[in-house]
Amino acid sequence: MKSPIIAPAILLTVAALSAAAQDYRDSSLSPDERARLLVAEMTLEEKLSQLQHKAPAIERLGVPAYNWWNENLHGVGRAGTATVFPQAIGMAATFSPEDVLETFDMVSTEQRAKYNQNLTVGADPQYRGLTVWTPNINIFRDPRWGRGQETYGEDPYLTSRMGLAVVRGLQGDPDARYNKLHACAKHFAVHSGPEWNRHTFNADSVSARDLWETYLPAFKALVTEGKVKEVMCAYNRFEGEPCCANTHLLKRILRDDWGYDDVVVSDCAAITDFYRPEPSGHGTHPDRAHAAADAMLTGNDLECDGPAFANMQEAIEAGLISEEQVDRALIRLMRARFQLGSIGDDSLTPWASYSPDTIASPRHRAKALDMARKSMTLLKNSGGVLPLSTSVRKIAVVGPNANDSTMMWGNYNGTPVSSVTILDGIRNEFPAAEIVYTPGCHAVDPLPSAEAYMAVADSVADADVIIFAGGLSPRLEGEEMSVDYPGFRGGDRTRIELPAVQTEMMKALKATGRPVVFVLCAGSQVAIPWEAGNVDAILDAYYPGEAGGRAVAEVLSGAVNPAGRVPFTFYASTDDLPDYLDYDMYGRTYRYFQGTPLYPFGYGLSYTDFSYGSASLSSPKIKRGEPVTLTIPVSNIGSRDGEEVVQVYISNPQDPAAAPRTLRAFRRVAIPAGETAQVSISLPASTFEFFDPASGEMTVSSGEYGILYGGSSDPASLKSTKIKIR
């Protein structure tokens, strides 16, 4: 039987009918197909209306209005009641990506509930949408940066693992039909202060090694492994070009090398800086139209809080950009909304039933307490003063942070149902003890005289123990702030020493002869050389969230055995630091610091003790590209159960310019008293990647590598073994 002959005209007619039958409202089509169909229906005016974060409705096409700007740094931010988890830097101290993932799954649930609530009651849509601008995965290269509290510390690998956990918690199953939320990796890419000149600052003379080994690894991990759906470009310039129009960063690396084809959003008003002349902006572009066209052609799809993209029509008419090039950005934006189900599919998503009851639910609030407990980092415990005796009679609580709930919330925060301050926590944890409280001093302002300090000390001299809760607060450090205290500038610090008033206060308290426990609350490292040498115990609590006071008190009582680890280096002095404006990593962080830190990266004490045996490898020799398994015997040799953070560092002896050691694996493990755990850690091929100057890429070279392991980055505490790669 012969096959029938179908006329070409009939085939064309069938194809045309098939195409006509396709509709962007058809939820069976892929998000990309729907986006292309929708954009094809839009007029140019409608297209241009969607390029800024406040996107109006296109009623004739059934496209609802949408606000892209939402915050989920450590809970739903700026949208009323929410669970307030510890600030990001505190979550980094847990060294537990598993707990971070669970936390951000809860955060995304609350954000979805806010979104659903907004659909029904019509509240202000900002901060109640599905695109959330977190995590901040910039490297906390210098403790003077006020926004370091928003990051996951100074190490690229720790930042990568925590960032991936955040993305997975927020976005949900990457293979699901809809995304729960869209996360945003920010601020791409070489960005970590200063705050006071971020609109004009140029990060130049950054070596290729520093770019690829320090500033880019977390972004690469979130883009290539985490499939993060948004990337936000930074305010500053990099090598002369604004980061939001940087050909090398956005086009060559992000779009071309990494193959990223999702949304790039500018930091808020960052494109405005292009055409503002110095000293207000970069002054790199003549006007708004040129700034808008260049930003989009380089890779931006969406402008936050600026007028530049409102001039895209002018840019098209001037021949600076074509409508087809604008379409490319529009397709990405509409595809994202279809992926979230926010154009016609809200009722079809698995989260449509989420109600306000999920916001600040008992389960979520319990997790906030759990994360605060896991973040607590004991830095000093002289003579075993902690945990406090159950027979303690009188506790004096002193300090500017003792009864400050908002301090605990950090920045970019929500509003909790209630908070437990440090004073509240101590009162609740020690009901049989007499608790006396005095703030004693301001965080920064000095007392009028030496006698004033002694008067405070004398008022608590009969206490069995004195708890001084001090440090910093989000009112002193943060994003582009108007703070003019000595030692502070525009949200940053000019000196990292603890404000002198607090040290003087603790000196007076110590002179009473009573044990002094310093609870340090801060979003950054604080230089505390006198405290490290003189007070009896130091507990780093960071900004611990709504339940932080209870977690602090439970560590003081021993109800919780602390196992947090500092995600940054504690320097002894500002003099230990290079120039803040210099982005060269030499002399910075545990990887390149040449001095002796007060406390090294990864350090933290426990109420028990751990010892490490000799590690074994699944193979002492491997080929390039092969993984290997490291097994480490870790024993709890103390008298109580505890958790240890097992850390694995790699050294590359054949590369003299490489960092002496760099973190490439870690695991937080619970070990009962008197027992030994065989901790097996898989080391993928990327564990041994370092920058190769010859190729200009991260590669694994043949040769012998050192594998160092232990409970902190302190080289004196690390054991080692070797592996050969051929």
C-alpha positions, 0 to 999 in steps of 0.5 A: 500500500502506498503512503498517501501524498499530502500537499505542502499547502495542507501541511502548512495549514495544519502547522498554522492551526497547531501554532494558533492553538497554542496559548500561553494560558495552557498550563500543559506547556512548559514555562519557556513556551508559555513565556515566548507565546505571552511576550509575542502577544505584548505590545512594545509599551506593555513589554517595557512596563514589565522591566522594573520591580513594580510591574503593573498588570496587563489586564487584556492579557490576564497578567496580574501586577507583580512586585519583584522585591521581597526579602527572606534573609533569615525569615520573611523580612519587612512584611509584618509578623514572621518567625525571626531566625538567627541572622545569617552569620549566626546560621553560618556558625552552626556549620549545618547545611541540613539545618539551614535547608530545613530553616529555609523550607519553613521560611518559604512556607511563610512567604507563600502564606504571605503571598496567598494572603495578599491575593485575598486581602490585597495588602501592599504587594512588596515583600509579599511576593515569590521572588526573594532576594537572598542569600547574600553570598559575598565573602566577609573578607574584612570585619569592618564591613557592616553587611557582613552579618548578612553573609555566611562568613569569610570562607568560600566553601562554607559560603557555598554549602550554606548558600546551596542549602538556602536556595534548595530550601526556598526554591523546593524540588528543582524537578517539580512542576512549579517552584516554591519561591525563586532565590537570588544569589547576591551581590555579583560578584566582587563586593564586600564594602565599603558601605559609605562609598559603594555607589562610586567604589571601584574594586580594582587590582583583583588578581585572577587567583582571588577572583576564582578562588575567593570571590566567585566559587559560591556564585558558581556553586549556586548557579551550576549546582543550585540552579538559583533562579535569580542573580543580583549584580552589585553597586560597585565597579569591578576593574572600572566597569559597574558590576551591573554592566560588567562584560567580564562578570555578567556576560563572559562568566555568568551568561557564557561560561556558566550558561546562566539563562535566568533572571539578573536583577540590578541592586536597587538604584544601581543602574542610576549610579551609571550616569550620576557623576562622581562623587555621587555615582560612577559617571560611566554613562552619559544618560539614562538611555545609555545606562539602560541599554548597556545594562540590559545588553550586558545581561540585566533583565530587571531594574530595582528601584531606579528610573533607568529602564523607564527610558528603554523606549528612548534607547530603542529609538536611538538604536542603542538596543533592539526590541528583540534584545528587550524580548530576551529579557522579557522572556526570562521574566515571564518564564520565571512567573510561569515557573512560580505559577503567578500568572493564572496558575496560583490555584494549581500550585501545591502551596495554594492552601497555605494560610496565615496559620503557617506564619510563626507557627509553633513548629517554626518558632521551635526551629528558631530556638533550635538554630539559636542553640546550634549557633552558640559559640563558646570562645573561652571557659577559664576554670570551667566557670561554665556551665553555672552551678545549679546552686548559684544564688545570685546572678547579676546581668549587666550590659547594653544588649542584655534587655534589647530584643531588637538587637537580636533580630539583626537586619532585613528582619521580620517582626516576631510574635514575641522575643526572649531577651538575654535577661528574660532567658536568664530569669526563666532558666534560673528561677531559684536564683536572684537576678539583678539587672542594670544596663550599666553603660551604653554600647558606645557612649562613655560614662562620665568618670571612673567613679561611674564605672565603679559605682555600677560594679559596686552595685553588683559586687555581691553576685555569685557571677556577673553576666555582661551582655554587650558587643554591637547592634544592627543600629551600629552596623549594617547597610548604608547607615547614618551612624557617626559614633567614633569607630563607625562610618556609614554602616561600617566600622573604622576600627574593630575593637570593642567600644572602649566603654564596654571594656572599661565596664568589664574591667570594673566588673572584674575588679569585684573579684566575681567571675565575669562571663561576656556574652558577645552579640554582634554580626561581625568579628570584634577585637577583644584582646583584653576580654580574651585575656581577663574575663572568665568566659566568652560566648559569641551569640551573634544576632540570635533571633527571636529565641536568642535569649533562651538559647544563651541562658541554656548554654550558661546553665548547661542545658545546651552543650555549645557546638557553634564554630566561628565563621570568621577569624577573630583578629586582635586589633585593627592593626592586623588588617590590610587597607579596607579598600584593598580587595587583595586577599593577602593578609586576610582571613584564615587562608592568608593571615600571617599573624596570630588570631585571638580565635581562628576560623572554625573555632569553638569550645564544648563542655566535653572534649574530643580527640582525633585518630589517624584518618584513612583514605579509600585510596592513597592515589587517585586519578584526576577527576576521581572522588575519594572517601576520607574516614576520621575516627573522632572520640568524645573523651569527656563526660557528657554528650556533645557535637563536634564540627569535623573540618577538612582543609586541603593544602597544595604544596606544588603551588607556592601561591596557594593558601596554606590551607583552605576548607573543602569539607566539614560535618557536624556530628553528635557523639555520645560521651565515651564513644568514637564515631567513624566520620566518613566524608566524600571528597569529590574531584573539585576538592582539589581544584586550585587556580592555574595561572597558565590556563586562567582556570580552576583545575586539578593538577597532578601531584601530592596534596595535604589533607588536614583535619581537626576541630578548627583551622588552627594549624597546630590543632590539625592532623594530616595525611597525604594523597597523590593525584595522577 
